[in-house]
Amino acid sequence: MTVPPCDLLRGQFDLTWALFEYHLDRLTPEDFLWEPAPHCWTMHRSAEGEGEGAWVPDWADTEPEPVPVPTIGWLSWHIGWWWGVTLDHLRGDPPRERTEVAWPGPGKPTTDLLRDLRTAWLTTLADLSDTDLGATASFPWPNDPGHTVADTLAWANAELMKNAAEIGQLRLLRAAVGTEHR
């Protein structure tokens, strides 16, 4: 029996999300900015605006060597960035620039954002036909033609699985070594 591609991708997403939800349910606000190593990427308040500024991620246009260890905050911002931009592409909306993607801050605001992205993702998946899945897609491969919308969905599932595993591992590590910051 052959499983339709959309059902297969949806099943893969549901499994990944269930594993991610295990960690989302257990995250505390303090987990988000815990720095697991001296060389890490995290989120910082900008100096702009009244009161506390917006959260901004550490970033380099060329990946540094060694690659910094990301915090849960940085990883959750990163998910919001790539997933939101992927949704922009799938919906035919103008994709946002990285600097336009806001992070709401540690704790519930971010877990709510991630769950809202899940809802938007499921709505978008439900609207796709098998014909849509076979259509050409240039995101996230702008210089590599030949990919389909199904390839984009499979990439997004893999990216979410990777980021969810990273967040889970950081949460477990913080719990194992205690709550002190390095």
C-alpha angles and dihedrals in degrees: 000000000000119000114219110248094242091053091049092050091045091051091049090050093048091053092048092048093049089055091047093048089059089065098036090058091055102043118114124202088250091059093066099067099031107129111219095190140015091251105057144131117234142151124279135188113251119232091231126100134023119311113345112005128227120287114260128188128234105253144171124188089218114047109249124233115259095034110236118245107248124226122229087254092056092045092050090050089048091053090050089051102048095035094047092048091047089054089049090055095045092050093046092244122142105270115244121240117246090250091056094060110098126207112211097209140256123332130000097006090062097040088050090051091051091049090048089053089052090054092048090047093052091048091051092047091050090055094054121098126202087257090055090051090058094050119111116266126190097188125124089004106058094163099037112072123197101064123125136211086258088058089052091051092048090049091050091051091050092046091050091048091051094047093044090052091049092050091046093050092049091049091051093045093051090050091049097050098036132248102291117120119234 
